[in-house]
Amino acid sequence: MSDIADRVRKIVVEHLGVEEDKVTENASFIDDLGADSLDTVELVMAFEEEFGIEIPDDAAETIQTFGDAVKFISEAS
Amino acid sequence: MFDLTGKAALVTGASGGLGGAIARALHGAGATVGLSGTREAPLEALAADLGERAHVLPCNLSDRAAVESLPKAAAAAMGSVDILVNNAGITRDGLMMRMTDQQWDEVMEVNLGSAMRLSRGVLRGMMKARWGRIVNISSIVGVTGNPGQANYAAAKAGMIGFSKSLAAEVASRGITVNSVAPGFITTAMTDALGDAQKSALLAAVPAGRMGEADEIAAAVLYLASAEAAYVTGATLHVNGGMAML
């Protein structure tokens, strides 16, 4: 779990160019981390590649926060 | 003038006159080209003529599964797809009162549906690279209309709306999406017209002549270049003044 969280955090930090300590459990990609809608698509693509999973569009829409992403990926991988 | 060295371009309809000229122009500027089309023999002949940096990627654009796999095949052959030229097009002309669903669907699928699917297929790589060029070959009739071509004109108009929407979506990622709208160009498609039709059409062209495939290719080359980075969502009309839009 923590390994997954670290890897997800690294992707978010790199992609959105935010400080690591801003990427908290409830941090919303769009509202708190400055992502636009295209960024969220790119983040999902990056998660898919990093973890070798498929994230269907309807599931991708539910991934709004860092915590959502970690939870989804933990369950999927 | 334009240098595409190190870029890989996928051109559909490269077995036709226009697509072949476009592939030659991009290749001549240094790009690696993926030649796609339904007829393999002319693709092989073109590739042999171009020599290095040319890959033959046959694809039937009316087959959705084949269309979905083309971007992957192109990336596998060339390493990436930096430039996509959606040039392939078919006509199934007929007056509206006699037009069948099949005539409508075939034109929509090949001319517009494949452009959407191929664009979707190459976007991931372009987004990652923060660089990409999509050039959609529309037509003057997509803007002016043409009797007997409601299906073709609708698909070509659709390409322009598609290009503008996608251009807005991906502009922030260094990807441009533009259309080129040829007028009356010397190709197999216009060779099929009768002499009377041709002279009637030419009367409406201020330049007084048909356009050449190379003149369309030059427009595509510009839009594919690094120099055109700030041009997106545009429609470049190449029609000898037939319609000044």
Chai-1 contact restraints between the chains, C-beta under 6 A:
chainA,res_idxA,chainB,res_idxB,connection_type,confidence,min_distance_angstrom,max_distance_angstrom,comment,restraint_id
